[in-house]
């Protein structure tokens, strides 16, 4: 009897030791670093499960964990094994345990698209179309609906187009996001930012609505290559509006010409009446002429106090500002006519 007990105890100990060794082996396998030398995107397709995901990782050479070890780990030790479809970033030093935390939490890699200030909606649409991580789903009808019924009374139910009603910024998204969703976020961001800035605007600005501030911001954006000059250029335009002077800014003329503009602005262009030719019309054009960023919008509502009424490009991106027409003409001769 005593001998049988000893044998049974020995067998139990062998099983326990064997089990412990198995656990340690499985643990070491799934905790080993993956074969990832640099950041690598990995996509889990819709409908996949945990075991298929490990098989896919083996197929692409990311892990060498055997199917048997994978099954044991997933069944007894992995905890949550419900992987979520999406695209994930695998990084050097991660283990199978690490990446399954990403997969089960749905911690997808976020891609970025920069919607650049100073560009037009048409240029933005082309950038969105070329982004292969987005699903391009935009057409004229959909664009028109993106900005309607947004809950604000100054934008954009009564405007004929949606130029300039999205905030220039960098937006992050998961792979397969619709391009329309990016523009929805950009429009909401613009409405929120302009509304806040409007409440904090400088007093006695010659701007009747936040939409007019957005129009001015778009002009500032097109005229400014040097960020430090934004509030100064805003100050010049505000001075001209206050004195009922024409803005006489080339970017509005170019926008009014449209796609046929060949890069050479002529005297005929400056004299041809369009709703956007600020050499002909007084005040602001009817809509923004480009997408504006936060800095330009802030400058439109917080212009620098200045006596300047004119500015001319120096050719290096900066401008020469003048308070009198005589000084301005001298600056034109110095910086423009010599070129």
C-alpha positions in Angstrom: 0.0 0.0 0.0 2.8 2.4 1.0 4.5 1.6 -2.3 1.4 2.4 -4.3 1.1 5.8 -2.5 4.7 6.6 -3.3 4.2 5.7 -7.0 1.0 7.8 -7.2 2.7 10.8 -5.6 5.6 10.4 -7.9 3.3 10.3 -10.9 1.5 13.4 -9.6 4.8 15.2 -9.2 5.9 14.2 -12.7 2.6 15.5 -14.1 3.0 18.7 -12.1 6.6 19.2 -13.2 5.7 18.4 -16.8 2.8 20.8 -16.7 4.9 23.6 -15.2 7.6 23.0 -17.8 4.9 23.2 -20.5 3.5 26.4 -19.1 7.0 27.9 -19.0 7.7 26.8 -22.5 4.5 28.3 -23.9 5.0 31.5 -21.9 8.6 31.9 -23.2 7.4 31.3 -26.8 4.6 33.9 -26.8 6.8 36.4 -24.8 9.7 36.2 -27.3 10.3 39.2 -29.5 8.6 39.2 -32.9 10.7 39.2 -36.1 10.1 42.9 -36.7 13.1 45.0 -37.5 11.2 48.3 -38.2 7.7 49.6 -37.8 5.4 47.3 -39.9 1.7 47.6 -40.7 -0.4 44.5 -40.1 -4.0 44.2 -41.1 -6.6 41.9 -39.6 -9.4 41.4 -42.1 -13.1 41.5 -41.0 -14.3 38.1 -39.7 -10.9 36.8 -38.7 -10.3 35.1 -35.4 -7.4 34.8 -33.0 -5.9 31.5 -34.4 -6.2 32.7 -38.0 -4.4 35.9 -36.9 -1.5 33.9 -35.5 -1.3 31.8 -38.7 -1.2 35.1 -40.7 1.6 36.4 -38.5 3.5 33.1 -39.1 2.8 33.3 -42.8 4.4 36.8 -43.1 7.3 35.8 -41.0 6.5 37.9 -38.0 6.4 35.0 -35.5 7.7 31.4 -35.3 5.3 30.3 -32.6 4.1 26.8 -33.6 0.4 26.1 -34.3 0.3 23.8 -31.2 1.8 26.4 -28.9 -0.6 29.0 -30.4 -3.6 26.8 -29.7 -2.6 26.0 -26.1 -1.8 29.6 -25.4 -5.1 30.9 -26.9 -7.2 28.3 -25.2 -5.7 28.4 -21.7 -3.6 31.5 -21.1 -4.3 34.3 -23.4 -7.4 35.8 -21.7 -9.3 37.9 -24.2 -8.9 36.4 -27.7 -11.5 38.3 -29.6 -9.4 40.2 -32.1 -10.8 43.3 -33.9 -10.4 43.9 -37.6 -8.2 46.9 -38.5 -4.7 47.9 -39.4 -2.1 47.9 -36.6 1.5 49.0 -36.2 3.9 46.3 -35.1 7.1 47.6 -33.6 10.5 46.1 -32.8 10.7 44.6 -29.3 7.0 43.6 -29.2 5.9 40.0 -28.4 2.9 38.0 -29.4 1.4 38.9 -26.1 2.0 42.6 -26.7 0.4 42.7 -30.2 -2.6 40.7 -29.1 -3.3 43.4 -26.5 -3.5 45.8 -29.5 -5.6 43.4 -31.5 -8.2 42.7 -28.8 -8.4 46.3 -27.7 -8.8 47.5 -31.2 -5.9 49.9 -30.8 -5.5 50.6 -34.5 -2.7 52.6 -36.1 -3.8 56.1 -36.9 -2.9 57.5 -40.3 -2.6 61.3 -40.8 -3.7 63.6 -43.6 -2.6 67.2 -43.6 -5.2 69.6 -45.1 -3.0 72.5 -45.9 -3.9 76.1 -45.3 -4.0 78.4 -48.3 -5.2 75.7 -50.7 -8.6 75.5 -52.3 -11.3 72.9 -51.8 -10.5 71.4 -55.2 -6.9 70.9 -54.2 -8.0 69.3 -50.9 -10.3 66.9 -52.8 -7.4 65.8 -55.0 -5.2 65.2 -51.9 -8.0 63.2 -50.3 -8.5 61.2 -53.5 -4.8 60.4 -53.7 -4.6 59.1 -50.1 -4.8 55.3 -50.4 -5.6 54.9 -46.7 -8.9 56.7 -47.1 -12.1 55.7 -49.0 -12.9 58.5 -51.4 -16.7 58.9 -51.4 -17.2 62.6 -52.2 -19.2 64.2 -54.9 -20.9 67.6 -55.4 -24.1 66.5 -53.8 -22.4 65.0 -50.7 -20.2 68.0 -50.3 -23.2 70.3 -50.3 -24.8 68.3 -47.5 -21.7 68.1 -45.3 -22.0 71.7 -44.2 -25.8 72.1 -44.0 -27.9 72.2 -40.9 -24.9 72.4 -38.6 -26.6 74.3 -35.9 -25.0 77.7 -36.4 -26.6 80.8 -38.0 -23.6 82.2 -39.8 -22.4 79.2 -41.8 -23.2 77.7 -44.2 -26.9 77.2 -45.2 -27.0 80.4 -47.2 -23.7 80.3 -49.1 -23.5 79.1 -52.7 -20.3 77.1 -52.2 -18.3 75.4 -49.5 -14.9 77.0 -50.2 -13.1 77.9 -47.0 -15.6 76.3 -44.6 -13.2 73.6 -43.3 -10.4 74.1 -40.9 -6.9 73.5 -42.3 -5.1 71.1 -39.9 -3.8 67.6 -39.6 -6.4 64.9 -39.1 -5.8 61.4 -37.8 -7.9 58.4 -38.9 -7.9 54.6 -39.0 -7.4 52.9 -42.4 -10.6 52.7 -44.5 -12.2 55.9 -43.1 -14.4 57.7 -45.6 -13.0 61.0 -46.9 -16.4 62.6 -46.1 -15.8 61.8 -42.5 -12.5 63.8 -42.5 -14.3 66.8 -44.0 -17.1 66.5 -41.5 -14.6 66.8 -38.7 -12.8 69.6 -40.5 -16.0 71.6 -40.8 -17.1 71.0 -37.2 -13.6 72.0 -36.1 -13.9 75.2 -38.1 -17.3 76.1 -36.8 -16.2 75.5 -33.2 -12.9 77.5 -33.6 -14.4 80.5 -35.4 -17.3 80.7 -33.0 -14.9 80.8 -30.0 -12.6 83.3 -31.7 -15.6 85.5 -32.7 -16.6 85.8 -29.0 -13.1 87.1 -28.1 -12.6 89.3 -31.2 -11.2 92.8 -31.0 -13.7 95.6 -30.7 -14.9 97.8 -33.6 -13.8 95.4 -36.4 -15.3 96.2 -39.8 -16.7 92.6 -39.9 -20.4 92.0 -39.5 -20.3 88.2 -39.1 -18.0 85.3 -38.3 -18.3 84.3 -42.0 -16.8 87.7 -43.0 -13.9 87.0 -40.6 -13.4 83.7 -42.4 -13.3 85.5 -45.7 -10.7 87.9 -44.4 -8.7 85.0 -42.9 -8.6 83.2 -46.3 -7.1 86.4 -47.9 -4.6 86.7 -45.1 -3.6 83.1 -45.6 -3.0 83.6 -49.3 -1.0 86.8 -48.8 1.2 85.5 -46.0 4.4 83.4 -46.5 5.9 84.7 -43.3 3.8 83.7 -40.2 4.9 86.6 -38.2 3.3 89.0 -40.7 -0.2 87.7 -40.4 -1.5 90.2 -37.8 0.2 93.1 -39.7 -1.4 92.2 -43.0 -4.7 91.8 -41.1 -4.1 95.3 -39.7 -3.6 96.7 -43.2 -6.8 95.1 -44.6 -8.8 96.3 -41.6 -7.5 99.8 -42.1 -8.5 99.7 -45.7 -12.0 98.4 -44.9 -12.5 101.1 -42.3 -11.6 103.8 -44.8 -13.8 102.2 -47.5 -10.7 101.6 -49.7 -10.6 98.7 -52.1 -8.5 95.8 -50.7 -6.7 95.4 -54.1 -5.2 92.0 -53.3 -4.1 89.8 -56.2 -5.1 86.4 -54.7 -8.8 87.4 -54.9 -8.4 88.3 -58.5 -6.7 85.0 -59.3 -9.5 83.1 -57.5 -12.1 85.0 -59.6 -10.3 84.0 -62.8 -10.6 80.4 -61.9 -8.9 77.3 -63.4 -7.9 79.2 -66.6 -5.4 81.3 -64.7 -1.9 80.6 -66.2 0.2 82.1 -63.4 0.6 85.5 -65.0 -1.6 88.2 -63.7 -2.1 91.0 -66.2 -3.6 94.6 -66.2 -6.6 93.2 -68.0 -7.1 90.7 -65.1 -7.0 93.6 -62.6 -9.6 95.6 -64.6 -12.0 92.7 -65.4 -15.0 92.8 -63.1 -15.7 89.6 -61.2 -17.3 89.2 -57.7 -13.8 88.4 -56.4 -11.8 91.2 -58.1 -11.0 93.5 -55.1 -9.4 96.0 -57.5 -12.9 96.6 -58.8 -15.3 95.8 -55.9 -15.3 97.4 -52.5 -15.2 95.4 -49.3 -14.8 91.7 -49.1 -15.5 89.1 -51.8 -18.6 87.0 -51.4 -16.9 83.8 -50.0 -13.5 82.7 -48.8 -10.9 82.1 -51.5 -9.0 79.3 -49.7 -8.9 77.2 -46.6 -7.6 79.0 -43.5 -5.8 77.7 -40.5 -6.2 78.8 -36.9 -3.4 81.4 -37.0 -4.9 83.3 -39.9 -8.4 83.2 -38.4 -7.0 84.5 -35.1 -5.1 87.3 -37.0 -8.3 88.3 -38.8 -10.0 88.9 -35.5 -7.0 90.3 -33.7 -5.3 92.6 -36.2 -2.1 94.5 -35.3 -2.8 98.2 -34.7 -0.9 100.0 -37.4 -1.0 103.1 -39.7 0.0 101.0 -42.7 -2.3 101.0 -45.7 -0.2 99.2 -48.2 2.3 96.4 -48.6 4.3 94.9 -51.4 6.1 91.6 -51.7 9.9 91.8 -51.4 10.5 88.6 -53.3 11.7 86.6 -50.3 8.2 85.9 -48.9 8.2 88.9 -46.7 6.6 92.3 -47.4 7.4 96.0 -47.2 4.6 97.9 -45.4 3.9 101.6 -46.1 1.6 104.3 -44.7 1.5 106.6 -47.7 0.9 106.0 -51.4 4.2 107.7 -52.2 6.2 105.3 -50.0 4.2 102.4 -51.4 5.1 103.4 -55.0 8.7 103.7 -54.0 8.6 100.2 -52.5 6.9 98.8 -55.7 9.8 100.3 -57.8 12.4 98.9 -55.4 11.0 95.4 -55.0 8.7 94.7 -58.0 9.7 96.7 -61.1 13.4 95.9 -60.8 12.4 92.2 -61.2 
